[in-house]
């Protein structure tokens, strides 16, 4: 079971949400040339895991409101709502996984824990891709099926997204979570005595 991390002051929650939202936005712009490779999904997952569902949901929403409104590919309000809801899947996954996982990863880079996080990332991304592509298909083509079909044809955008998130979740999430749990942020976070 994971240890619940709580904020010492309410301003700490605001600062963490602002910093992680900013990191999501900046990483999306920086990684724009890499189609469908997003650090944001991993960051939102980690946020839900470490800081709880509420913080994770806020980070997902704020990140997409800013990035989706100032998106170099254009703006669509219904699509923005779909990707915000889709991104919240990662926060929910992080929150639920925290209740099941004991973060005891040692010095090993590859472990069962890493693979489990990778699979969680892949499945969360599949849910995100199905939701967002179904909405886009319905809105722009009048067919949910067509939206789901174009998820991987002619360019395998969904497969790229799912595969990259498998590796990002497997390699980054456990390292970051373990680092925070070991007290990398001791002035911002304190540990509750109760287990989640």
MARLOTI-6164 format. One record per residue (C-alpha): residue number from 1; residue in one letter; z, x, y. Coordinates in steps of 0.5 Angstrom, whole numbers, plus 500, padded with zeros to 3 digits. Example, Ala and Ser with C-alpha at 12.3 -4.5 7.8 and 13.67 -1.06 7.14 Angstrom:
residues 2
<node><num>1</num><residuo>A</residuo><up>516</up><east>525</east><north>491</north></node>
<node><num>2</num><residuo>S</residuo><up>514</up><east>527</east><north>498</north></node>
//
This chain:
residues 196
<node><num>1</num><residuo>X</residuo><up>500</up><east>500</east><north>500</north></node>
<node><num>2</num><residuo>X</residuo><up>498</up><east>502</east><north>507</north></node>
<node><num>3</num><residuo>X</residuo><up>504</up><east>503</east><north>512</north></node>
<node><num>4</num><residuo>X</residuo><up>503</up><east>499</east><north>518</north></node>
<node><num>5</num><residuo>X</residuo><up>501</up><east>502</east><north>525</north></node>
<node><num>6</num><residuo>X</residuo><up>504</up><east>499</east><north>531</north></node>
<node><num>7</num><residuo>X</residuo><up>503</up><east>500</east><north>538</north></node>
<node><num>8</num><residuo>X</residuo><up>509</up><east>503</east><north>542</north></node>
<node><num>9</num><residuo>X</residuo><up>507</up><east>499</east><north>549</north></node>
<node><num>10</num><residuo>X</residuo><up>502</up><east>494</east><north>550</north></node>
<node><num>11</num><residuo>X</residuo><up>498</up><east>499</east><north>554</north></node>
<node><num>12</num><residuo>X</residuo><up>497</up><east>503</east><north>548</north></node>
<node><num>13</num><residuo>X</residuo><up>493</up><east>497</east><north>545</north></node>
<node><num>14</num><residuo>X</residuo><up>489</up><east>497</east><north>551</north></node>
<node><num>15</num><residuo>X</residuo><up>487</up><east>504</east><north>551</north></node>
<node><num>16</num><residuo>X</residuo><up>486</up><east>504</east><north>544</north></node>
<node><num>17</num><residuo>X</residuo><up>481</up><east>498</east><north>544</north></node>
<node><num>18</num><residuo>X</residuo><up>477</up><east>501</east><north>550</north></node>
<node><num>19</num><residuo>X</residuo><up>477</up><east>508</east><north>547</north></node>
<node><num>20</num><residuo>X</residuo><up>474</up><east>506</east><north>540</north></node>
<node><num>21</num><residuo>X</residuo><up>469</up><east>501</east><north>544</north></node>
<node><num>22</num><residuo>X</residuo><up>467</up><east>506</east><north>548</north></node>
<node><num>23</num><residuo>X</residuo><up>466</up><east>511</east><north>542</north></node>
<node><num>24</num><residuo>X</residuo><up>462</up><east>505</east><north>539</north></node>
<node><num>25</num><residuo>X</residuo><up>457</up><east>504</east><north>545</north></node>
<node><num>26</num><residuo>X</residuo><up>456</up><east>512</east><north>546</north></node>
<node><num>27</num><residuo>X</residuo><up>455</up><east>513</east><north>539</north></node>
<node><num>28</num><residuo>X</residuo><up>450</up><east>507</east><north>538</north></node>
<node><num>29</num><residuo>X</residuo><up>446</up><east>510</east><north>544</north></node>
<node><num>30</num><residuo>X</residuo><up>446</up><east>517</east><north>541</north></node>
<node><num>31</num><residuo>X</residuo><up>444</up><east>515</east><north>535</north></node>
<node><num>32</num><residuo>X</residuo><up>438</up><east>511</east><north>537</north></node>
<node><num>33</num><residuo>X</residuo><up>433</up><east>515</east><north>534</north></node>
<node><num>34</num><residuo>X</residuo><up>436</up><east>514</east><north>527</north></node>
<node><num>35</num><residuo>X</residuo><up>434</up><east>507</east><north>526</north></node>
<node><num>36</num><residuo>X</residuo><up>439</up><east>503</east><north>523</north></node>
<node><num>37</num><residuo>X</residuo><up>444</up><east>509</east><north>522</north></node>
<node><num>38</num><residuo>X</residuo><up>450</up><east>507</east><north>526</north></node>
<node><num>39</num><residuo>X</residuo><up>457</up><east>510</east><north>527</north></node>
<node><num>40</num><residuo>X</residuo><up>460</up><east>504</east><north>530</north></node>
<node><num>41</num><residuo>X</residuo><up>460</up><east>500</east><north>523</north></node>
<node><num>42</num><residuo>X</residuo><up>465</up><east>505</east><north>521</north></node>
<node><num>43</num><residuo>X</residuo><up>469</up><east>506</east><north>527</north></node>
<node><num>44</num><residuo>X</residuo><up>470</up><east>498</east><north>527</north></node>
<node><num>45</num><residuo>X</residuo><up>472</up><east>498</east><north>520</north></node>
<node><num>46</num><residuo>X</residuo><up>477</up><east>504</east><north>521</north></node>
<node><num>47</num><residuo>X</residuo><up>480</up><east>500</east><north>527</north></node>
<node><num>48</num><residuo>X</residuo><up>481</up><east>494</east><north>523</north></node>
<node><num>49</num><residuo>X</residuo><up>484</up><east>498</east><north>517</north></node>
<node><num>50</num><residuo>X</residuo><up>489</up><east>502</east><north>522</north></node>
<node><num>51</num><residuo>X</residuo><up>490</up><east>497</east><north>528</north></node>
<node><num>52</num><residuo>X</residuo><up>490</up><east>491</east><north>525</north></node>
<node><num>53</num><residuo>X</residuo><up>485</up><east>485</east><north>525</north></node>
<node><num>54</num><residuo>X</residuo><up>486</up><east>483</east><north>532</north></node>
<node><num>55</num><residuo>X</residuo><up>484</up><east>490</east><north>535</north></node>
<node><num>56</num><residuo>X</residuo><up>478</up><east>491</east><north>530</north></node>
<node><num>57</num><residuo>X</residuo><up>475</up><east>484</east><north>532</north></node>
<node><num>58</num><residuo>X</residuo><up>476</up><east>486</east><north>539</north></node>
<node><num>59</num><residuo>X</residuo><up>473</up><east>493</east><north>538</north></node>
<node><num>60</num><residuo>X</residuo><up>467</up><east>489</east><north>535</north></node>
<node><num>61</num><residuo>X</residuo><up>466</up><east>484</east><north>540</north></node>
<node><num>62</num><residuo>X</residuo><up>467</up><east>489</east><north>546</north></node>
<node><num>63</num><residuo>X</residuo><up>462</up><east>494</east><north>543</north></node>
<node><num>64</num><residuo>X</residuo><up>456</up><east>489</east><north>542</north></node>
<node><num>65</num><residuo>X</residuo><up>457</up><east>485</east><north>548</north></node>
<node><num>66</num><residuo>X</residuo><up>456</up><east>492</east><north>552</north></node>
<node><num>67</num><residuo>X</residuo><up>451</up><east>495</east><north>547</north></node>
<node><num>68</num><residuo>X</residuo><up>447</up><east>488</east><north>546</north></node>
<node><num>69</num><residuo>X</residuo><up>447</up><east>486</east><north>553</north></node>
<node><num>70</num><residuo>X</residuo><up>444</up><east>493</east><north>555</north></node>
<node><num>71</num><residuo>X</residuo><up>440</up><east>494</east><north>549</north></node>
<node><num>72</num><residuo>X</residuo><up>434</up><east>498</east><north>550</north></node>
<node><num>73</num><residuo>X</residuo><up>430</up><east>494</east><north>545</north></node>
<node><num>74</num><residuo>X</residuo><up>431</up><east>488</east><north>549</north></node>
<node><num>75</num><residuo>X</residuo><up>437</up><east>482</east><north>550</north></node>
<node><num>76</num><residuo>X</residuo><up>437</up><east>475</east><north>546</north></node>
<node><num>77</num><residuo>X</residuo><up>443</up><east>471</east><north>547</north></node>
<node><num>78</num><residuo>X</residuo><up>443</up><east>468</east><north>540</north></node>
<node><num>79</num><residuo>X</residuo><up>442</up><east>475</east><north>536</north></node>
<node><num>80</num><residuo>X</residuo><up>448</up><east>478</east><north>540</north></node>
<node><num>81</num><residuo>X</residuo><up>452</up><east>472</east><north>537</north></node>
<node><num>82</num><residuo>X</residuo><up>450</up><east>474</east><north>530</north></node>
<node><num>83</num><residuo>X</residuo><up>451</up><east>481</east><north>531</north></node>
<node><num>84</num><residuo>X</residuo><up>458</up><east>480</east><north>534</north></node>
<node><num>85</num><residuo>X</residuo><up>460</up><east>476</east><north>528</north></node>
<node><num>86</num><residuo>X</residuo><up>456</up><east>480</east><north>523</north></node>
<node><num>87</num><residuo>X</residuo><up>460</up><east>486</east><north>526</north></node>
<node><num>88</num><residuo>X</residuo><up>467</up><east>483</east><north>525</north></node>
<node><num>89</num><residuo>X</residuo><up>466</up><east>483</east><north>518</north></node>
<node><num>90</num><residuo>X</residuo><up>467</up><east>491</east><north>518</north></node>
<node><num>91</num><residuo>X</residuo><up>474</up><east>489</east><north>522</north></node>
<node><num>92</num><residuo>X</residuo><up>476</up><east>484</east><north>517</north></node>
<node><num>93</num><residuo>X</residuo><up>474</up><east>489</east><north>511</north></node>
<node><num>94</num><residuo>X</residuo><up>478</up><east>494</east><north>514</north></node>
<node><num>95</num><residuo>X</residuo><up>484</up><east>489</east><north>515</north></node>
<node><num>96</num><residuo>X</residuo><up>484</up><east>487</east><north>508</north></node>
<node><num>97</num><residuo>X</residuo><up>483</up><east>494</east><north>505</north></node>
<node><num>98</num><residuo>X</residuo><up>489</up><east>496</east><north>508</north></node>
<node><num>99</num><residuo>X</residuo><up>493</up><east>491</east><north>504</north></node>
<node><num>100</num><residuo>X</residuo><up>490</up><east>494</east><north>498</north></node>
<node><num>101</num><residuo>X</residuo><up>489</up><east>502</east><north>499</north></node>
<node><num>102</num><residuo>X</residuo><up>495</up><east>507</east><north>498</north></node>
<node><num>103</num><residuo>X</residuo><up>492</up><east>513</east><north>503</north></node>
<node><num>104</num><residuo>X</residuo><up>494</up><east>519</east><north>498</north></node>
<node><num>105</num><residuo>X</residuo><up>487</up><east>523</east><north>499</north></node>
<node><num>106</num><residuo>X</residuo><up>489</up><east>530</east><north>498</north></node>
<node><num>107</num><residuo>X</residuo><up>485</up><east>536</east><north>499</north></node>
<node><num>108</num><residuo>X</residuo><up>479</up><east>533</east><north>495</north></node>
<node><num>109</num><residuo>X</residuo><up>473</up><east>531</east><north>499</north></node>
<node><num>110</num><residuo>X</residuo><up>470</up><east>527</east><north>494</north></node>
<node><num>111</num><residuo>X</residuo><up>475</up><east>522</east><north>490</north></node>
<node><num>112</num><residuo>X</residuo><up>475</up><east>515</east><north>487</north></node>
<node><num>113</num><residuo>X</residuo><up>478</up><east>513</east><north>494</north></node>
<node><num>114</num><residuo>X</residuo><up>472</up><east>516</east><north>497</north></node>
<node><num>115</num><residuo>X</residuo><up>467</up><east>512</east><north>493</north></node>
<node><num>116</num><residuo>X</residuo><up>471</up><east>506</east><north>494</north></node>
<node><num>117</num><residuo>X</residuo><up>470</up><east>506</east><north>501</north></node>
<node><num>118</num><residuo>X</residuo><up>463</up><east>507</east><north>500</north></node>
<node><num>119</num><residuo>X</residuo><up>462</up><east>501</east><north>496</north></node>
<node><num>120</num><residuo>X</residuo><up>466</up><east>497</east><north>501</north></node>
<node><num>121</num><residuo>X</residuo><up>462</up><east>500</east><north>507</north></node>
<node><num>122</num><residuo>X</residuo><up>455</up><east>498</east><north>503</north></node>
<node><num>123</num><residuo>X</residuo><up>458</up><east>491</east><north>501</north></node>
<node><num>124</num><residuo>X</residuo><up>460</up><east>490</east><north>508</north></node>
<node><num>125</num><residuo>X</residuo><up>453</up><east>492</east><north>511</north></node>
<node><num>126</num><residuo>X</residuo><up>450</up><east>488</east><north>506</north></node>
<node><num>127</num><residuo>X</residuo><up>453</up><east>482</east><north>508</north></node>
<node><num>128</num><residuo>X</residuo><up>452</up><east>484</east><north>516</north></node>
<node><num>129</num><residuo>X</residuo><up>445</up><east>485</east><north>514</north></node>
<node><num>130</num><residuo>X</residuo><up>444</up><east>478</east><north>511</north></node>
<node><num>131</num><residuo>X</residuo><up>447</up><east>474</east><north>516</north></node>
<node><num>132</num><residuo>X</residuo><up>444</up><east>478</east><north>522</north></node>
<node><num>133</num><residuo>X</residuo><up>437</up><east>477</east><north>519</north></node>
<node><num>134</num><residuo>X</residuo><up>438</up><east>470</east><north>517</north></node>
<node><num>135</num><residuo>X</residuo><up>439</up><east>468</east><north>524</north></node>
<node><num>136</num><residuo>X</residuo><up>434</up><east>472</east><north>527</north></node>
<node><num>137</num><residuo>X</residuo><up>429</up><east>469</east><north>522</north></node>
<node><num>138</num><residuo>X</residuo><up>431</up><east>462</east><north>523</north></node>
<node><num>139</num><residuo>X</residuo><up>431</up><east>463</east><north>531</north></node>
<node><num>140</num><residuo>X</residuo><up>424</up><east>467</east><north>531</north></node>
<node><num>141</num><residuo>X</residuo><up>420</up><east>465</east><north>525</north></node>
<node><num>142</num><residuo>X</residuo><up>423</up><east>458</east><north>523</north></node>
<node><num>143</num><residuo>X</residuo><up>425</up><east>461</east><north>517</north></node>
<node><num>144</num><residuo>X</residuo><up>431</up><east>464</east><north>514</north></node>
<node><num>145</num><residuo>X</residuo><up>427</up><east>467</east><north>508</north></node>
<node><num>146</num><residuo>X</residuo><up>422</up><east>470</east><north>512</north></node>
<node><num>147</num><residuo>X</residuo><up>428</up><east>474</east><north>516</north></node>
<node><num>148</num><residuo>X</residuo><up>431</up><east>476</east><north>510</north></node>
<node><num>149</num><residuo>X</residuo><up>424</up><east>478</east><north>507</north></node>
<node><num>150</num><residuo>X</residuo><up>423</up><east>483</east><north>513</north></node>
<node><num>151</num><residuo>X</residuo><up>430</up><east>486</east><north>512</north></node>
<node><num>152</num><residuo>X</residuo><up>427</up><east>491</east><north>508</north></node>
<node><num>153</num><residuo>X</residuo><up>419</up><east>490</east><north>508</north></node>
<node><num>154</num><residuo>X</residuo><up>415</up><east>493</east><north>511</north></node>
<node><num>155</num><residuo>X</residuo><up>420</up><east>498</east><north>513</north></node>
<node><num>156</num><residuo>X</residuo><up>426</up><east>498</east><north>509</north></node>
<node><num>157</num><residuo>X</residuo><up>431</up><east>497</east><north>515</north></node>
<node><num>158</num><residuo>X</residuo><up>437</up><east>494</east><north>511</north></node>
<node><num>159</num><residuo>X</residuo><up>436</up><east>499</east><north>505</north></node>
<node><num>160</num><residuo>X</residuo><up>437</up><east>505</east><north>511</north></node>
<node><num>161</num><residuo>X</residuo><up>443</up><east>501</east><north>514</north></node>
<node><num>162</num><residuo>X</residuo><up>446</up><east>500</east><north>507</north></node>
<node><num>163</num><residuo>X</residuo><up>445</up><east>507</east><north>504</north></node>
<node><num>164</num><residuo>X</residuo><up>447</up><east>510</east><north>511</north></node>
<node><num>165</num><residuo>X</residuo><up>454</up><east>506</east><north>511</north></node>
<node><num>166</num><residuo>X</residuo><up>455</up><east>508</east><north>504</north></node>
<node><num>167</num><residuo>X</residuo><up>456</up><east>515</east><north>506</north></node>
<node><num>168</num><residuo>X</residuo><up>459</up><east>514</east><north>513</north></node>
<node><num>169</num><residuo>X</residuo><up>464</up><east>510</east><north>510</north></node>
<node><num>170</num><residuo>X</residuo><up>465</up><east>515</east><north>504</north></node>
<node><num>171</num><residuo>X</residuo><up>466</up><east>521</east><north>508</north></node>
<node><num>172</num><residuo>X</residuo><up>469</up><east>519</east><north>514</north></node>
<node><num>173</num><residuo>X</residuo><up>473</up><east>513</east><north>514</north></node>
<node><num>174</num><residuo>X</residuo><up>478</up><east>516</east><north>509</north></node>
<node><num>175</num><residuo>X</residuo><up>479</up><east>523</east><north>513</north></node>
<node><num>176</num><residuo>X</residuo><up>480</up><east>519</east><north>519</north></node>
<node><num>177</num><residuo>X</residuo><up>485</up><east>514</east><north>516</north></node>
<node><num>178</num><residuo>X</residuo><up>489</up><east>520</east><north>513</north></node>
<node><num>179</num><residuo>X</residuo><up>489</up><east>524</east><north>519</north></node>
<node><num>180</num><residuo>X</residuo><up>492</up><east>518</east><north>523</north></node>
<node><num>181</num><residuo>X</residuo><up>497</up><east>517</east><north>518</north></node>
<node><num>182</num><residuo>X</residuo><up>499</up><east>524</east><north>518</north></node>
<node><num>183</num><residuo>X</residuo><up>501</up><east>523</east><north>525</north></node>
<node><num>184</num><residuo>X</residuo><up>495</up><east>526</east><north>529</north></node>
<node><num>185</num><residuo>X</residuo><up>497</up><east>520</east><north>534</north></node>
<node><num>186</num><residuo>X</residuo><up>504</up><east>521</east><north>534</north></node>
<node><num>187</num><residuo>X</residuo><up>505</up><east>519</east><north>542</north></node>
<node><num>188</num><residuo>X</residuo><up>501</up><east>513</east><north>541</north></node>
<node><num>189</num><residuo>X</residuo><up>503</up><east>510</east><north>535</north></node>
<node><num>190</num><residuo>X</residuo><up>509</up><east>509</east><north>531</north></node>
<node><num>191</num><residuo>X</residuo><up>510</up><east>507</east><north>524</north></node>
<node><num>192</num><residuo>X</residuo><up>514</up><east>501</east><north>521</north></node>
<node><num>193</num><residuo>X</residuo><up>519</up><east>501</east><north>516</north></node>
<node><num>194</num><residuo>X</residuo><up>516</up><east>496</east><north>512</north></node>
<node><num>195</num><residuo>X</residuo><up>510</up><east>496</east><north>508</north></node>
<node><num>196</num><residuo>X</residuo><up>504</up><east>492</east><north>508</north></node>
//
